[in-house]
């Protein structure tokens, strides 16, 4: 079931110095899937010359990493695919632009590229950027600003939604919740069950999600209503059998506590928990040890009154041998179905989730 927008144009993804880190999560999402752009290449001089898919998922995708904007434009033109968008693929702490990033944006504007940014610093509120964009006849689009334009207060309409609702939450931020949610949607659709994802962040919007609420730029009073409205709108328009809600942050993350609003407003039937077993501390915060997996499961179940029914694994920093060992250990400790959907696919996970769908 196609619930995304149509492609707007060819894009270069800017991820300088961050593609091999969690800060590159927007770029990661876009090279894995986007309906909004045709991604041509990624800029990151620290890993230039490699295939982006091979770096990220151990599988070639034909999207190269190049060292500079000049190389990106040259590569694109040689392949007869002129770029029209320069997309910021870095999610910085606090969503702020660094000086180097702003310089890169100015260079892209001068090269005649439209700019899409998901950061909290709004380019359209920077007079020099606005002037430069006008001079070069390009558009500045601040994705998070869209969340400020529409507000919804919780109404209770969520009780009218009869779809099987799955929340894909995480034990940390930047852990792969969105990617897993997308793969679950694809898996259900491939199994002949109408399914749709609810995006909750700027990257999902960039990927072309039709139903979304960008939580981290929404005034707190309207966060629950935004989630509810996105879920209810998807149900009202499409009557899907399955709705999958992308998580944000994690319940116990010191800087990005998230998930409670999704549990409270989307009222999922089950929870899938995304986990990176190689992480010892919360992403970007040394000295803040990750809470134990079983404790996080217990907290989610206590708050929601629903079950965590599967653990999905982020394989970062793990060899195949160590990954298999971790999966087996987690299965034994939690007695829950555990899998890496990027490497193993979703067939078995969908079979597991169907058990709960049938009993819902």
Protein Blocks (a to p, Z undefined) as FASTA:
>chain_A
ZZbdcdfbdcdddfehklmpmklmmmmmmmmocckbccfbdcdfklgoiafklmmnopae
hiacdfbfklmmmmmmmnopacfbdcdfbdcehiiacfklmmmmmmmmmnopacddfbfb
dfklmmklmmmmmmnopacddfklmmmmpccddehlmmmpmbdcdddddfbehiopmmmm
mmmmmmmmmnopacddddfbfklmmnopabdcdfklccfklmmmmmmmmmmmmmmmnopa
bdcdddehjfklmklgghjlmmmmnopabdcddddfkbmbdehiahiacddfklmmmmmm
mmnopacfbdcddfehiafklmmmmmmmmmmmnopacddfklnojmlmmmmmmmmmmmZZ
